[in-house]
Amino acid sequence: MRSELIDLIDFSKDLYGNLDYIPLHAPCFLGNEKKLVNDCLDSTFVSSVGKYVDKFENELAHFLGVKHVVATSSGTSALHIALILAGVERSSEVITQSLSFVATCNAINYCGANPIFIDVDMKTLGMSADSLLDFLNNHAKIENGICINKLSNKIISACLPMHTFGQPCEIDKIKEICDSWCLPLVEDAAESLGSQHKDRYTGTFGLAAAVSFNGNKIITGGGGGAILTNDTALAIKAKHLTTTAKIQHKWEFRHNDIGYNYRMPNLNAALLCAQLEQLPDFINNKRDTAKKYSLFCKENKIEFVNESVDSRSNYWLNTLLLNNLEEKLEFLEYANNHGLMSRPCWVLMNELTMYKNCFSLPQINAKFLSERLVNIPSSVIL
């Protein structure tokens, strides 16, 4: 393995205080977490009813400049409901990317729909606007305001890009294409909370979006997610569906739709309220760490994935682009054996057993990246 990569491992360990083991992304609890969680415990409202759920929804909406936030039990459940809100139905299709975490495709599958895989952009790592337009121009048509796949004759019910590792994709271009092709846009912003494109937060461009608060995210409730939308009617429906579609009544249990037990518990929301107070500092801290990594890599001829033009990344996971698959495997083995947690990119979705028969454009960029991308430690530095 290149000596420069060994030096990078030493540099990373030095950044994080030369601990025996450096995790990839550890949670950071420096604020009012214990105070608010204890208050929640004292109230006895620890499940999906309580003041902290409403407080968190309101404060996150204010932070992002979005009209409505509906807190959920996970990022995946948020994405599932967001797709339902967009009109994704059984036997329809959803355009997405193969370079993504499996939850993106699973949420499509939960709706009974099938993914269509287009390529990603080499710079942003997210959905390529050019690849999206190429697919639509060659394989789609509009009939009565509905986008139809000419190959399968099925409705294409949504477009679902993902902001990979916190790097904003070409979301403004993608939205423009979606609007012209009558396609609802749903953003998978699970990893990009606080990232911006053209001074606008990711998750606020589409009809709806999903974010995640899993234990490894930039802020965490130990779990949880949220649906973002500027559409009041959709927000009301989202809250209804995530609470088992129960009609409000003091004692009766009546349900008027197939609902889901997807609401965020108050206990998780209390933790998240404290975490949200620190989000701007977390972002600045992680961006400063990314700058240090980027400078070291530039000086040592290692390719570091920087934010693209007009974007401001939260740098959820710092990412290297190594020379080839062999070098990637060597780096992962050496780093993890020497106390530095590093991980490869996901297996491409179109290569997984359950999705390998779905339609896929040639994954030229996605394949190239998946063979070379490596994530290195990215926690907030204390």
N, C-alpha and C positions, 0 to 999 in steps of 0.2 A: 504494500500500500504506500502511496505517496507520503513523504515525510511531512508535507504541508497539511495533510489531513490529520496526522498524529498531532501536529502542533495545534490544529484547530480543536481537537479533543481536550488538550491541556488548557487551551485558552478558555474553552467553555467551562471546564471544571474550576478554573480560577475565578471566572465571573460569578459562579455560584458558591464560592467559599471553600472549594476543595473538600466537600463532604465525601464520605465513603461511597455514596450513591446519589446521583443527580437525576431526579425524575423528569419525565418529559414536560409535564405541566401540572404542578401541584396547586391546590387551592390556597388562598391567602386570606387569613382572618385577622385583620388588624384594627377593626372598628367596633361598631356597636352590636356585633353578632350575638354575643352571649346575653347582653342586656335585652335585646328584642326577643330572642328565643325564650329566655326565662319569663318575660312578660307574657308571651304567648302560652307558655305552659301554665302560668298562674291563672290565666283566663279560662283554662280548660277547653278553649276552642282551638283544637289542633288539627281538625280535619278541613274539609273544603268550605266551611263557613267561618268567617272571622274578619276582623278589621284589616289584617295585614295583606290579605288577598286584594281587597279593594285599593289599599294604599299603594301596593306595589304596581298594580295596573295603572293607576293614575300617574304615579311618578315616572314610570317607564315611558308612558305615552308623552308626558311633558318633555322628557329628555330627548326622545327621538323626533318630536314634532309630528307625531301621528295622532289621529283623532281617537283611536280605540285600541286597547290592548286587552286580550282575554287570556288570562293565565291558565296553563294546562299542566297535566302531570308529567309531560315529557316533550322534547322537541319533535319526536316522531308523531305523537298524538296531535300536536299543533299542526304539523304538516298534513296529516290525514284530514283533519277538519278543514284546513285551508283549501285543500283540493276539492272537497265536497262543496264548499262555499262557491268555488269557481265553476261548479257545474260538471265536475268529472264524474261520469257514470260508468256502470258496468258495460264492457265491450267497447268503450271508447279508447282513445290513445292520448298519451301525454309526451310531448317532446322534452327530453332531458339530456344529461351528459353521462357518459360512462365512467368518467373520472370523478367519483363521488363515494361517500359513505353509503352503505347498503340501505340505510333508513330512507334515503331519497326514493329509491325504487320500491321499497316495501310499502311506503305510503301510497304510491300509485296502485300497487297491487291490492291493498286493502279496499280500494274503491272498485275493484274488479276491472280495472283498466290495464292497458299494456304500455310499457315505455317504448319510445322511439329514441335511439341513441345517435346524437350528432357529435361532432368533434369539439374539442376545447381549443382555446387560444393559448399559444405558447407563452405569452407574457403574463396574462392574468391567471392562468390555470383553470379558469372557468369557461362556461359555454362561449363558443365562438359565434359572434353575430354573423360572420361570413358563412359559416357552416349552416347556421339556421336558415339564412336566406337562400342558400343553395338548395337545401332540402325542400323548402316551400316552393321555390320557383320550378323545381323539377318534378316534385311528387305530390303537390297539393293543389286544390282548387277551392273556390268559395262558391257555395250554393245557398241562396237565401240567407246570407249573413252568417253562414256556418262554414268552418274550415273542414274540408274533407280530404282524406288521404286517397289519392287516385289509385294507389297500388292495392290497398286493402278495402277501399270503399267505406272505411269507418270514420267516424267523427274524430277529429283531433280537438280535444276538449280543453287543453291548457298547454302552456309552456312553462317548464320548471327548471330554471338555471340555479346553480349553487355557487356561492361565493367561497371558493376553496381556500382553506387554511386562514380565512380572514381577508384574503385579497379580493377586492371588489371586481366582478366581471364587467363586461361591456354593457352594463344594465340599461343605460339610456338608449343605446343603439338597439338592444334587444327589445325594449319596450316599444320603440318606434316601429320595428318590424311586426311585433305582435299586434299592435293597433291596426296596422294596414292589412293584416291577415285575419282579423276578427278572432284573435286568440287571447283568452284571459291569461294574464301573467301572474304567476305565483312564485315568490322568491324563497329559496331555501337559504335563509340567513343564519342557520344554526351556529356557524362558526364565526360570523362577522359582526357581532354586536359591537357597535361603536365605530365600525369602519364607514368611510364616506366615499362617495363618487360625485365629483363636481359639487362639493359642499352640501351634499344631501346624504343622509344615512341610508345604508343598505337596509332593505326590508320595507322601504317606504315608496318604492317606485311602482310596484304591482298592485293588483286588486287586493291581494292578501300576501302575507309572508309568515314564516315560522322562524323562531329563534329557540335556542337550547340553553339550559342552565345545568347541564350535567356536571359532575364533579370535576371534569377536566376543562371546563369552559372558562372564559375570562372572568365572569362572575357566576357563582353557583349557589343553588339552594339544596345541594346534595342530589338534586334531580329537578325536573320541571322544564317547562317550555312556555311559549306564548305565541298567540296569533296576533299579528298586526294588521290593521286595516283602517282606511279612511271612510269606509262605507258603513254608515250607522245601522242600516238594516242587516247587513252581513254580521256585524258585531253582535247584535241582538240574537241572531240565529246561532252564531258560534257559541255564545254563553248558554243558550237553550240546549243545543246538541251535546255540549260537554258536561251538562248536568242531567244526563239520562232523559232529556226531552220531557222533563216533569213540568206539568202545569202548576204554577204557584197557587198554593192553598195552605191554610193553617194546619190541616190534618189529613186531607185526602191525598192519595197517591194515584194520579192520573197522568198518563203520558200520551202525547199526540204524534209521536214520530219515533223512529228507531234512533235512540240516543246512545251516548257513550259516557262511561264513568271516567271522564278525562280532566276534571277540575283539579287545580293545584291545591294541596293542603295548606292551611294557614301557617303551619309550622315551617314549611319550606318558604313561604312568602315572607315570614318574619326574617329569616336568614337573608333572603334576597334583598329586602329593604335596606339592611345594613350594608350588603355588598354593593348595591347600586349607588350608595353615597360615595363609594370609593372608585367607581368606574372611571371617571376622568383621570385620576391618578394612576390607576392600573394601566390605562391605555398609554399615557405618557411614559410610564416606566418601561413598558414592553417595547415601545417605539425607540426609546433610548438604547435598550439592549440590542434591538435589531440593527441600529446604526453601528454599534460596536462590532457586531458580527459582520456586517456588510463591509466595513473598513478593513477588518482583518482579512476577509476573504478576497477583497480586491487586491490587497498587498501580496497575497499568497496565491493568486491565480486560481481561486476556487469560486465557482459560480454560485452566488447567493441570490435568492428570489426577492427582489425589491418590489415595492409598490409601483404600479403603472402610472402613467401620466394622468393627471386629473383625479387621482385616487389618494385616499389616506387610509392606510390599513391599520387594523388593531394588532397585526402580527400575532395572531393567536398562536400559530405554530411557525417558528422560523424554519426555512426550507432551503436545502442545498440541491443543486442540480449537478450530479456527478457525471463523469465522462462516459460510463457505460454500466451495464448490468453487473459485470464482474467487480468493478470498483465499488459499486453500491453494496454488494453482498459482503465484500471484505471490510468495508467501513462499518456496517451494521454489526458484524461479528466482533470486530476489535473494540468498538465503542461500548457495546453492551457488556463485553467481558471485562472492561476496564472501568466500570462504575458509572458510565454515562448512558442513560436511556436514550436510544434513538430508534426510529421506526421507519419502515418503508411506506410508500404510498399504498392505497388499497388495491386489491385485485380489481381490474376493470369490471364494471357491472355486466357488460355484454359477454364476459368470459365465465360468469358464475352459472352454475347448473340451471337455476330457475329462470335466468334471463337470457341465456345464450341463443334462444330461438327467436328473440324479438328483433325487429328490424333495426339495422345499424348501418350508418354510413361508414366508410373507411375511417378507422380511428388512428390516423397517422400521428397527430400530435399527442393524443392521449396515450398511445402505446409508447411513444418515445419518452414521454414524461414518466410514465409508470415504471419504466425500467431504470430510471435515474434519480427520481426524487427521494430525498431523505429528510425527515423532520428531526430537529435537534432541540435540546432543552429550551423552554420558552416561558418558564414561570416568571411571575413578578419577582424581581430581585429585592430582597429585604435590606 
